Amino acid sequence: MATAGGRRVRATGVSDPILLTDQVYETLRQKIDTWGFAPNELLTEKRLADDCSVSRTPVREALALLSQEGLVEVIPRVGYRVSPISLQDVHEIFDMRVVLEGEAAARAAKNATEDQLEALQVTHSQWAGVLLHRASRAVEYLRFHDAFHIGIADLSGNNRLAKFVGQLLREGTRLRMSDPLMSSDGLPSEEEDCRLLVDALRTHNPERARALQEDHITRSKERALRRLVEAGAGRMVQLG
């Protein structure tokens, strides 16, 4: 499969511009999420096209998608700006997580089987073991953290609820990227929260499961707010 004029061309000669746009979108989205592009950083189509080794067309289409999601802003006659992180972003995303993930945990306490909980805990422990014995980047730790949260949402038995939890976790990636607990230093705290929550699920205690999940997310929100307020002078945050 070769690239021609910003279009992905298959061996059959059929071009697939949508596929290439999706690939560029994912590349740019990951760089924004992981602070490869900092909040307020200016981007141009030419620079991004050169970086991705494509024409400007898939870059422009990918930026349009990112603009619809609020991750970049169009600056007329200049290019694009990576959207700043606002305190409102933190409140909205974490408050929705509290509501949805609290409900997901309560439902999982009613619906999850012992085999499902055992599989979840084994997978979580395997991830933790890998992270414990190597220097992990924040993005790797976030995948570990989010896999457990999505696993709980899946056990709720409500597919749409699980889908929305996954979307909120992804939207909140860059809010949590600089969290000091998003590293092996945070493993003890994460493991204790996991143990308590799984115990609540095993004993089919929905209200305790809800309270534990809500408390876990609320503490994460408080850390995010504290970091943004402290960094307010550094132009990464809007106080609106």
Disulfide bonds with the S-S distance in Angstrom:
none
